[in-house]
Amino acid sequence: MSPGDLLPGPRVLLGPGPSMADPRVLRAMSTPLLGQFDPEFTAIMNEVVELTRFAFQTGAARAFPVPGTGRAGLEAALTSLIEPGDRAIVAECGRFGLLLIEIAERCGAEVSAVRSDWGRLVDEDALETALKAAKTKLVAVVHGETSTGVLQPLAGITRLAHDHGALVVADCVVTLGGCDVGVDRWDVDVAIAGTQKCLSCPSGLAPIAYNARADAVIRGRRTKVASNYLDLGQLADYWSPARFNHHTAPTAMVYGLREALRAVREEGLEARFARHRLHGDALRAGLEALGLALFGKQSSEHRLPFLTPVVVPDGIDELRVRRRLIEDFGVEIGAAFGPLQGKIWRIGTMGYSARRQFVLQCLAALENVLRREGHRAPAGAGVDAAHAHYTAADAGPRDIADNLGATGIGRL
């Protein structure tokens, strides 16, 4: 029997990713395909390179998307930099720090992990001690740890690493397009992002930018990169004017990324960052009014503005809440990993999902579901608190000149 039409149910995606796709991105992805060396397509590739530099705030010569999800970008960076026996330090304070450890070990690195409790920042003193212990090729760190909501400062880490002759590889998968990612200002050697978070593009490409130090290490390897597909040297040549025939680009995804990055430039970095802070803060105000506690002890500047971890109240079935949100309201929020599984929800307000109506819809739906689970909060408290935050921030709806309806029936 043949499957029927593909008609997924409507969803408001407010988890840790994917976020809602920007309609402009989906429209761009539906345009006609071009060959990968068609002059029109190579012109688009050049635009993507320049827009990638803009988003990463870098003048790096190497800036392009790796084919695959954010994890492909992480693997490309570590596989291309690490040779068997190299020492790598990984700063771990959550699920994606653990992922960096696993990838580095698979590359043949001798990994030294600098660990902090989940929900806390990396301890720079412990990092310095690890760097002093032995010659280190690179330090890998997660800029935005989506498993815990921590936003890790990078400038101090890069300074320590460079003082000891090590490169810095930063996982910026969730942060690019949602908060400041100052690659040149912080002197980050390699930064990797993903398309499906704050860029509001479907998953499938991993924007990356790396500097001359990293490029020299890649070009000066003693051994071949173990992966052909994820060899950054060859990928860089593909995206360069040389157009090295490495792979067939996912044309529609490149269109989508171009449009997503163009949207970042048109909105402006500061305005975009402010929008993410505004809607994240409104959500948090509403959650607190519902009597829900936020996970983590970090100050607000060290929390992701667009990813909010919420402690599941005692006696509440966290899975049933998420299931009812989807079934009754079409709203998706995220579960947790490892030691936090079943203990927190993760609510994302990223990219196109960072909108007033989605925040209010989430709060109203969550209040209803929690009430049915036995959690008590004043009726409408979450939505009211978010409204108050928007009003205080002077972020009310735009003035609409017409009356949203007819004023009469015309002449008889």
SETORVO-819419 format. One record per residue (C-alpha): chain; residue number from 0; x, y, z. Coordinates in pm, 1 decimal, m for minus. Example, Ala and Ser with C-alpha at 12.3 -4.5 7.8 and 13.67 -1.06 7.14 Angstrom:
// SETORVO-819419
> rotor, vexdo, c1, c2, c3
> A, 0, 1230.0, m450.0, 780.0 .
> A, 1, 1367.0, m106.0, 714.0 .
This chain:
// SETORVO-819419
> rotor, vexdo, c1, c2, c3
> A, 0, 0.0, 0.0, 0.0 .
> A, 1, 140.3, 338.9, m98.3 .
> A, 2, 185.9, 599.9, 177.9 .
> A, 3, m54.7, 891.0, 170.7 .
> A, 4, 22.2, 1258.8, 135.2 .
> A, 5, 288.7, 1391.3, 370.7 .
> A, 6, 101.6, 1638.9, 592.1 .
> A, 7, 275.8, 1680.6, 929.3 .
> A, 8, 71.2, 1843.0, 1203.3 .
> A, 9, 132.5, 2212.1, 1272.9 .
> A, 10, 383.2, 2271.8, 1549.8 .
> A, 11, 528.0, 2561.8, 1743.8 .
> A, 12, 887.7, 2449.1, 1797.8 .
> A, 13, 1010.2, 2581.6, 2131.4 .
> A, 14, 1266.3, 2318.5, 2219.7 .
> A, 15, 1646.7, 2335.1, 2204.6 .
> A, 16, 1634.3, 2286.6, 1827.1 .
> A, 17, 1520.8, 2270.7, 1562.4 .
> A, 18, 1356.9, 2609.1, 1584.5 .
> A, 19, 1075.8, 2732.3, 1361.1 .
> A, 20, 1207.2, 2772.9, 1008.8 .
> A, 21, 1184.1, 3127.0, 878.1 .
> A, 22, 926.5, 3129.0, 594.0 .
> A, 23, 1174.4, 3327.2, 384.3 .
> A, 24, 1420.6, 3039.9, 418.5 .
> A, 25, 1163.8, 2778.8, 314.7 .
> A, 26, 1066.9, 2993.8, 16.9 .
> A, 27, 1431.5, 3023.1, m90.5 .
> A, 28, 1476.5, 2646.6, m60.0 .
> A, 29, 1187.4, 2583.9, m299.4 .
> A, 30, 1347.8, 2775.5, m587.0 .
> A, 31, 1491.0, 2587.8, m890.8 .
> A, 32, 1812.4, 2391.5, m846.2 .
> A, 33, 2138.0, 2487.2, m1012.7 .
> A, 34, 2445.5, 2282.9, m1088.3 .
> A, 35, 2722.7, 2317.7, m832.8 .
> A, 36, 2955.5, 2491.2, m1078.1 .
> A, 37, 2691.9, 2698.1, m1253.2 .
> A, 38, 2813.5, 3061.7, m1246.8 .
> A, 39, 2491.8, 3166.5, m1074.0 .
> A, 40, 2548.8, 2909.4, m802.4 .
> A, 41, 2916.0, 2992.7, m746.9 .
> A, 42, 2809.0, 3356.8, m708.4 .
> A, 43, 2566.8, 3240.2, m437.4 .
> A, 44, 2850.4, 3046.4, m273.4 .
> A, 45, 3057.6, 3365.7, m261.6 .
> A, 46, 2766.3, 3546.5, m96.4 .
> A, 47, 2736.1, 3270.6, 163.1 .
> A, 48, 3105.5, 3304.9, 246.3 .
> A, 49, 3073.6, 3680.3, 302.3 .
> A, 50, 2753.2, 3644.2, 504.8 .
> A, 51, 2917.3, 3372.8, 717.3 .
> A, 52, 3201.5, 3610.1, 797.3 .
> A, 53, 2947.7, 3875.5, 894.6 .
> A, 54, 2760.5, 3643.6, 1131.8 .
> A, 55, 3081.3, 3522.1, 1298.5 .
> A, 56, 3217.2, 3880.4, 1310.2 .
> A, 57, 3540.3, 3773.3, 1148.1 .
> A, 58, 3766.1, 3856.5, 858.9 .
> A, 59, 3891.4, 3497.4, 842.3 .
> A, 60, 3975.8, 3376.6, 494.0 .
> A, 61, 3822.0, 3039.4, 574.7 .
> A, 62, 3447.2, 3077.4, 629.6 .
> A, 63, 3199.5, 2838.2, 469.0 .
> A, 64, 2942.9, 2568.8, 557.1 .
> A, 65, 3040.0, 2207.1, 613.1 .
> A, 66, 2782.2, 1969.4, 459.6 .
> A, 67, 2597.2, 1804.0, 746.7 .
> A, 68, 2455.3, 1908.0, 1081.8 .
> A, 69, 2642.2, 2098.5, 1351.2 .
> A, 70, 2801.0, 1775.1, 1463.9 .
> A, 71, 2953.3, 1732.2, 1117.3 .
> A, 72, 3115.4, 2072.7, 1164.1 .
> A, 73, 3254.2, 1971.6, 1502.7 .
> A, 74, 3388.8, 1645.5, 1361.2 .
> A, 75, 3539.8, 1824.7, 1061.9 .
> A, 76, 3724.3, 2067.2, 1289.5 .
> A, 77, 3860.0, 1809.6, 1531.6 .
> A, 78, 3932.9, 1545.8, 1266.5 .
> A, 79, 4122.8, 1798.9, 1056.5 .
> A, 80, 4326.4, 1943.2, 1344.8 .
> A, 81, 4403.3, 1639.1, 1559.9 .
> A, 82, 4660.9, 1376.5, 1468.7 .
> A, 83, 4698.8, 1052.0, 1665.8 .
> A, 84, 4878.8, 1114.3, 1994.3 .
> A, 85, 4806.5, 1488.5, 2008.9 .
> A, 86, 4697.2, 1616.3, 2349.6 .
> A, 87, 4361.0, 1791.3, 2357.9 .
> A, 88, 4191.2, 1953.9, 2654.3 .
> A, 89, 3811.7, 1957.6, 2657.0 .
> A, 90, 3624.1, 2188.5, 2892.2 .
> A, 91, 3318.4, 1987.4, 2996.2 .
> A, 92, 3018.8, 2114.4, 3189.7 .
> A, 93, 2733.2, 1944.7, 3003.6 .
> A, 94, 2621.7, 1698.4, 2738.2 .
> A, 95, 2795.5, 1868.2, 2447.6 .
> A, 96, 3125.2, 1889.7, 2630.2 .
> A, 97, 3097.7, 1511.6, 2662.5 .
> A, 98, 3039.1, 1494.9, 2287.3 .
> A, 99, 3359.4, 1690.9, 2221.2 .
> A, 100, 3549.2, 1443.8, 2441.0 .
> A, 101, 3411.8, 1150.1, 2243.8 .
> A, 102, 3492.7, 1303.0, 1905.2 .
> A, 103, 3846.7, 1398.2, 2013.0 .
> A, 104, 3908.8, 1046.2, 2143.5 .
> A, 105, 3784.1, 896.9, 1817.1 .
> A, 106, 4038.9, 1119.6, 1637.8 .
> A, 107, 4315.7, 955.2, 1839.5 .
> A, 108, 4378.6, 1242.5, 2080.1 .
> A, 109, 4499.4, 1201.3, 2434.1 .
> A, 110, 4213.4, 1386.8, 2599.7 .
> A, 111, 4238.1, 1569.3, 2928.8 .
> A, 112, 3894.1, 1675.7, 3052.9 .
> A, 113, 3849.6, 1984.7, 3269.1 .
> A, 114, 3510.9, 1925.0, 3429.3 .
> A, 115, 3264.4, 2153.0, 3605.1 .
> A, 116, 2927.1, 2071.4, 3753.4 .
> A, 117, 2645.8, 2080.0, 3499.6 .
> A, 118, 2493.9, 2425.9, 3512.7 .
> A, 119, 2819.8, 2601.9, 3601.2 .
> A, 120, 3091.8, 2775.0, 3399.1 .
> A, 121, 3424.0, 2619.3, 3309.6 .
> A, 122, 3680.7, 2678.7, 3584.4 .
> A, 123, 3958.9, 2878.0, 3418.4 .
> A, 124, 4201.9, 2805.4, 3702.5 .
> A, 125, 4154.4, 2432.6, 3644.7 .
> A, 126, 4202.9, 2488.9, 3272.9 .
> A, 127, 4529.2, 2673.2, 3333.5 .
> A, 128, 4651.6, 2389.0, 3554.7 .
> A, 129, 4574.0, 2138.7, 3279.2 .
> A, 130, 4754.2, 2351.6, 3020.5 .
> A, 131, 5064.6, 2369.3, 3238.2 .
> A, 132, 5069.3, 1991.0, 3281.6 .
> A, 133, 5179.6, 1906.3, 2925.7 .
> A, 134, 5209.7, 2041.2, 2572.9 .
> A, 135, 4859.5, 2076.4, 2431.3 .
> A, 136, 4751.5, 2109.4, 2069.2 .
> A, 137, 4403.6, 2244.9, 2124.3 .
> A, 138, 4137.8, 2334.8, 2376.3 .
> A, 139, 3777.6, 2253.6, 2280.9 .
> A, 140, 3494.1, 2434.9, 2456.2 .
> A, 141, 3118.6, 2477.5, 2417.5 .
> A, 142, 3014.6, 2842.1, 2387.9 .
> A, 143, 2645.4, 2772.9, 2449.9 .
> A, 144, 2576.0, 2452.0, 2641.2 .
> A, 145, 2218.5, 2369.5, 2544.0 .
> A, 146, 2192.6, 2084.8, 2794.0 .
> A, 147, 2216.7, 2330.6, 3085.2 .
> A, 148, 2158.3, 2679.4, 2943.7 .
> A, 149, 2509.2, 2804.4, 3026.8 .
> A, 150, 2671.2, 3075.9, 2811.6 .
> A, 151, 3046.8, 3035.0, 2845.2 .
> A, 152, 3274.7, 3342.2, 2813.5 .
> A, 153, 3551.4, 3265.2, 2564.1 .
> A, 154, 3800.5, 3552.3, 2580.0 .
> A, 155, 3970.3, 3426.8, 2897.5 .
> A, 156, 3989.7, 3071.3, 2765.2 .
> A, 157, 4148.5, 3177.8, 2435.5 .
> A, 158, 4402.2, 3393.4, 2620.7 .
> A, 159, 4505.9, 3101.6, 2843.6 .
> A, 160, 4522.4, 2857.1, 2553.2 .
> A, 161, 4731.0, 3085.3, 2334.5 .
> A, 162, 4967.8, 3159.8, 2622.7 .
> A, 163, 5043.0, 2786.8, 2619.8 .
> A, 164, 5061.1, 2746.6, 2242.0 .
> A, 165, 4722.5, 2575.8, 2199.5 .
> A, 166, 4444.8, 2643.8, 1951.6 .
> A, 167, 4083.8, 2702.3, 2062.7 .
> A, 168, 3792.4, 2524.2, 1897.7 .
> A, 169, 3453.7, 2664.1, 2002.7 .
> A, 170, 3118.5, 2492.4, 1961.2 .
> A, 171, 2890.1, 2784.0, 1867.4 .
> A, 172, 2618.3, 2559.4, 1725.7 .
> A, 173, 2341.0, 2720.6, 1929.0 .
> A, 174, 2476.5, 3073.5, 1969.3 .
> A, 175, 2542.8, 3197.0, 1613.9 .
> A, 176, 2269.6, 3441.8, 1519.6 .
> A, 177, 2124.9, 3462.3, 1869.3 .
> A, 178, 2389.5, 3631.4, 2082.3 .
> A, 179, 2733.0, 3782.1, 2042.9 .
> A, 180, 2983.5, 3549.7, 1871.9 .
> A, 181, 3290.5, 3771.6, 1840.4 .
> A, 182, 3535.4, 3533.4, 1676.2 .
> A, 183, 3803.9, 3791.4, 1595.8 .
> A, 184, 3745.3, 3999.8, 1908.0 .
> A, 185, 3786.3, 3693.8, 2131.8 .
> A, 186, 4066.0, 3547.3, 1913.6 .
> A, 187, 3889.5, 3212.2, 1864.7 .
> A, 188, 4079.0, 2992.0, 1621.2 .
> A, 189, 3789.2, 2775.2, 1500.4 .
> A, 190, 3417.1, 2838.6, 1551.2 .
> A, 191, 3144.0, 2600.1, 1439.5 .
> A, 192, 2770.2, 2661.4, 1419.9 .
> A, 193, 2452.2, 2489.9, 1303.8 .
> A, 194, 2166.4, 2604.3, 1085.2 .
> A, 195, 1868.5, 2474.6, 1285.0 .
> A, 196, 1903.4, 2685.0, 1600.2 .
> A, 197, 1911.7, 3066.6, 1601.9 .
> A, 198, 1951.0, 3083.9, 1222.7 .
> A, 199, 1603.8, 2927.5, 1175.5 .
> A, 200, 1705.6, 2717.0, 877.8 .
> A, 201, 1646.9, 2340.0, 853.6 .
> A, 202, 1937.3, 2130.9, 976.5 .
> A, 203, 2188.3, 2014.9, 718.9 .
> A, 204, 2480.5, 2258.4, 708.0 .
> A, 205, 2737.3, 2364.2, 966.2 .
> A, 206, 2883.4, 2714.1, 912.9 .
> A, 207, 3247.4, 2727.6, 1020.6 .
> A, 208, 3513.3, 2997.6, 1038.3 .
> A, 209, 3880.3, 2949.7, 1119.6 .
> A, 210, 4188.2, 3168.1, 1122.0 .
> A, 211, 4535.0, 3146.9, 972.8 .
> A, 212, 4676.6, 2965.3, 1277.8 .
> A, 213, 4426.6, 2681.8, 1238.1 .
> A, 214, 4470.1, 2677.5, 861.3 .
> A, 215, 4847.9, 2638.5, 900.3 .
> A, 216, 4799.2, 2341.4, 1133.2 .
> A, 217, 4559.9, 2175.8, 888.6 .
> A, 218, 4789.5, 2234.8, 589.2 .
> A, 219, 5097.2, 2124.7, 783.6 .
> A, 220, 4973.5, 1785.9, 905.0 .
> A, 221, 5215.6, 1494.2, 909.6 .
> A, 222, 4935.0, 1245.9, 836.1 .
> A, 223, 4627.9, 1248.1, 614.7 .
> A, 224, 4297.5, 1355.2, 764.9 .
> A, 225, 4118.0, 1030.7, 848.2 .
> A, 226, 3793.8, 1146.6, 684.4 .
> A, 227, 3779.0, 1248.4, 320.6 .
> A, 228, 3432.2, 1401.2, 348.2 .
> A, 229, 3517.2, 1608.5, 657.4 .
> A, 230, 3865.1, 1720.9, 547.8 .
> A, 231, 3857.9, 2097.2, 606.8 .
> A, 232, 4151.2, 2154.0, 374.5 .
> A, 233, 3962.4, 2002.4, 82.0 .
> A, 234, 3634.7, 2167.3, 185.7 .
> A, 235, 3807.0, 2505.4, 200.5 .
> A, 236, 3940.9, 2450.0, m152.1 .
> A, 237, 3588.8, 2363.5, m269.6 .
> A, 238, 3456.1, 2693.1, m133.7 .
> A, 239, 3753.7, 2889.0, m266.4 .
> A, 240, 3787.2, 3026.1, m622.0 .
> A, 241, 3973.2, 2702.5, m704.4 .
> A, 242, 3637.5, 2513.9, m679.7 .
> A, 243, 3807.3, 2184.4, m596.2 .
> A, 244, 3553.2, 1914.4, m685.5 .
> A, 245, 3513.1, 1765.1, m340.4 .
> A, 246, 3140.3, 1687.8, m313.2 .
> A, 247, 2808.5, 1792.6, m463.7 .
> A, 248, 2674.5, 2078.0, m256.3 .
> A, 249, 2319.8, 2042.8, m118.5 .
> A, 250, 2198.5, 2326.5, m339.1 .
> A, 251, 1864.1, 2389.9, m170.3 .
> A, 252, 2031.2, 2399.7, 172.3 .
> A, 253, 2284.7, 2652.3, 46.6 .
> A, 254, 1994.7, 2866.6, m74.2 .
> A, 255, 1835.3, 2835.5, 268.8 .
> A, 256, 2152.7, 2926.3, 454.2 .
> A, 257, 2205.7, 3227.4, 229.2 .
> A, 258, 1857.3, 3352.8, 311.0 .
> A, 259, 1898.3, 3280.7, 683.0 .
> A, 260, 2226.5, 3471.4, 696.6 .
> A, 261, 2082.0, 3751.9, 484.2 .
> A, 262, 1802.2, 3783.2, 741.6 .
> A, 263, 2067.1, 3819.4, 1014.3 .
> A, 264, 2237.6, 4100.2, 824.1 .
> A, 265, 1911.8, 4278.8, 743.5 .
> A, 266, 1795.4, 4268.7, 1104.9 .
> A, 267, 2138.3, 4373.1, 1231.2 .
> A, 268, 2340.2, 4190.3, 1493.5 .
> A, 269, 2259.5, 4413.6, 1790.7 .
> A, 270, 1888.4, 4427.6, 1707.4 .
> A, 271, 1880.1, 4050.7, 1666.2 .
> A, 272, 2056.9, 3989.8, 1996.1 .
> A, 273, 1818.5, 4233.5, 2169.7 .
> A, 274, 1517.4, 4051.3, 2023.2 .
> A, 275, 1638.8, 3719.6, 2160.0 .
> A, 276, 1698.6, 3872.2, 2504.4 .
> A, 277, 1356.7, 4038.4, 2505.2 .
> A, 278, 1155.5, 3726.7, 2430.6 .
> A, 279, 1367.7, 3502.3, 2650.4 .
> A, 280, 1326.2, 3742.4, 2942.3 .
> A, 281, 949.7, 3763.0, 2883.7 .
> A, 282, 929.0, 3383.7, 2888.2 .
> A, 283, 1127.8, 3364.8, 3211.5 .
> A, 284, 909.7, 3628.8, 3375.0 .
> A, 285, 604.4, 3422.4, 3285.2 .
> A, 286, 756.8, 3097.5, 3410.3 .
> A, 287, 845.7, 3249.9, 3745.7 .
> A, 288, 489.1, 3385.0, 3776.9 .
> A, 289, 369.9, 3026.5, 3731.1 .
> A, 290, 579.0, 2925.1, 4031.3 .
> A, 291, 842.7, 2746.0, 3823.2 .
> A, 292, 1212.3, 2761.0, 3910.2 .
> A, 293, 1490.8, 2808.1, 3658.5 .
> A, 294, 1775.6, 2558.3, 3661.2 .
> A, 295, 2128.4, 2678.6, 3730.2 .
> A, 296, 2306.0, 2920.3, 3959.7 .
> A, 297, 2477.5, 3140.3, 3701.5 .
> A, 298, 2411.5, 3513.0, 3671.6 .
> A, 299, 2198.4, 3631.5, 3380.3 .
> A, 300, 2497.9, 3730.0, 3163.0 .
> A, 301, 2617.9, 3368.5, 3178.9 .
> A, 302, 2282.5, 3218.9, 3078.9 .
> A, 303, 2175.2, 3159.8, 2722.2 .
> A, 304, 1919.4, 3433.1, 2650.8 .
> A, 305, 1721.8, 3208.5, 2415.9 .
> A, 306, 1732.3, 2868.4, 2591.0 .
> A, 307, 1564.6, 2843.3, 2930.8 .
> A, 308, 1605.7, 2532.5, 3150.2 .
> A, 309, 1308.6, 2491.1, 3386.4 .
> A, 310, 1301.0, 2265.5, 3693.8 .
> A, 311, 1015.6, 2012.9, 3680.4 .
> A, 312, 803.1, 2062.9, 3996.2 .
> A, 313, 785.1, 1777.6, 4244.9 .
> A, 314, 513.8, 1526.4, 4164.0 .
> A, 315, 481.1, 1632.3, 3800.4 .
> A, 316, 522.1, 1377.0, 3521.5 .
> A, 317, 754.7, 1570.4, 3290.1 .
> A, 318, 696.3, 1341.3, 2990.6 .
> A, 319, 319.3, 1364.9, 3020.4 .
> A, 320, 342.5, 1743.4, 3027.8 .
> A, 321, 544.5, 1750.0, 2706.2 .
> A, 322, 310.7, 1500.1, 2541.0 .
> A, 323, 0.0, 1702.0, 2633.4 .
> A, 324, 160.2, 2022.2, 2510.0 .
> A, 325, 207.6, 1865.2, 2168.3 .
> A, 326, m123.3, 1679.5, 2150.7 .
> A, 327, m345.2, 1960.4, 2282.5 .
> A, 328, m162.7, 2275.7, 2175.8 .
> A, 329, 90.6, 2179.0, 1909.5 .
> A, 330, 371.1, 2322.5, 2125.4 .
> A, 331, 700.1, 2135.9, 2155.9 .
> A, 332, 945.8, 2194.4, 2440.4 .
> A, 333, 1258.6, 1992.3, 2509.0 .
> A, 334, 1359.0, 1718.8, 2750.3 .
> A, 335, 1700.7, 1687.7, 2916.9 .
> A, 336, 2008.6, 1463.0, 2907.1 .
> A, 337, 2204.1, 1249.8, 3150.7 .
> A, 338, 2179.9, 1347.2, 3518.0 .
> A, 339, 1917.2, 1610.9, 3432.7 .
> A, 340, 1685.9, 1374.8, 3242.8 .
> A, 341, 1336.3, 1394.8, 3387.6 .
> A, 342, 1437.5, 1687.3, 3609.4 .
> A, 343, 1424.9, 1985.9, 3374.2 .
> A, 344, 1253.1, 2105.9, 3059.0 .
> A, 345, 1441.0, 2315.5, 2804.3 .
> A, 346, 1238.8, 2587.7, 2632.6 .
> A, 347, 1391.2, 2759.7, 2331.5 .
> A, 348, 1306.4, 3099.6, 2187.9 .
> A, 349, 1548.9, 3091.7, 1897.8 .
> A, 350, 1548.2, 3266.8, 1563.0 .
> A, 351, 1199.9, 3280.3, 1413.1 .
> A, 352, 1065.9, 3119.2, 1733.8 .
> A, 353, 1168.1, 3431.7, 1928.8 .
> A, 354, 831.4, 3600.0, 1880.9 .
> A, 355, 577.1, 3744.7, 2121.3 .
> A, 356, 286.5, 3525.5, 2011.1 .
> A, 357, 486.6, 3204.8, 2055.2 .
> A, 358, 599.3, 3304.0, 2404.7 .
> A, 359, 243.6, 3383.8, 2512.4 .
> A, 360, 107.4, 3068.0, 2351.0 .
> A, 361, 367.0, 2857.7, 2532.7 .
> A, 362, 289.0, 3012.5, 2871.9 .
> A, 363, m87.6, 2973.9, 2831.2 .
> A, 364, m53.1, 2612.6, 2719.0 .
> A, 365, 194.8, 2523.4, 2992.5 .
> A, 366, m27.2, 2674.5, 3261.5 .
> A, 367, m324.2, 2469.4, 3140.0 .
> A, 368, m131.8, 2142.7, 3126.8 .
> A, 369, 34.4, 2195.7, 3464.2 .
> A, 370, m299.8, 2272.9, 3626.8 .
> A, 371, m431.1, 1937.3, 3504.6 .
> A, 372, m120.7, 1778.0, 3655.4 .
> A, 373, m200.3, 1930.4, 3994.7 .
> A, 374, 35.2, 2229.5, 3987.0 .
> A, 375, m130.8, 2542.8, 4120.2 .
> A, 376, m65.1, 2896.2, 3998.8 .
> A, 377, m286.9, 3205.2, 3968.8 .
> A, 378, m495.5, 3184.1, 3651.4 .
> A, 379, m332.2, 3375.1, 3367.9 .
> A, 380, m29.7, 3465.2, 3579.4 .
> A, 381, 228.0, 3355.4, 3323.2 .
> A, 382, 76.8, 3541.8, 3031.2 .
> A, 383, 13.9, 3849.0, 3247.4 .
> A, 384, 376.6, 3856.3, 3364.9 .
> A, 385, 505.1, 3825.4, 3008.1 .
> A, 386, 268.7, 4103.9, 2896.4 .
> A, 387, 400.4, 4321.7, 3178.8 .
> A, 388, 756.1, 4255.4, 3068.9 .
> A, 389, 677.4, 4352.1, 2710.5 .
> A, 390, 500.8, 4666.7, 2825.8 .
> A, 391, 793.7, 4767.3, 3048.1 .
> A, 392, 1029.2, 4705.5, 2756.4 .
> A, 393, 802.9, 4917.2, 2530.6 .
> A, 394, 768.7, 4624.2, 2292.7 .
> A, 395, 396.6, 4640.6, 2226.2 .
> A, 396, 240.7, 4548.7, 1892.9 .
> A, 397, 291.8, 4786.6, 1603.5 .
> A, 398, 19.2, 5044.4, 1540.3 .
> A, 399, m204.7, 4909.8, 1266.1 .
> A, 400, m374.1, 5183.8, 1067.6 .
> A, 401, m681.3, 4994.1, 950.5 .
> A, 402, m953.6, 4853.5, 1174.0 .
> A, 403, m888.4, 4483.4, 1099.6 .
> A, 404, m1238.7, 4466.1, 951.8 .
> A, 405, m1506.1, 4647.8, 751.5 .
> A, 406, m1649.8, 4983.3, 861.0 .
> A, 407, m1961.4, 4967.1, 646.5 .
> A, 408, m2131.8, 4810.6, 352.6 .
> A, 409, m2080.8, 5088.8, 101.7 .
> A, 410, m2345.6, 5281.8, m89.1 .
> A, 411, m2690.2, 5132.2, m134.7 .
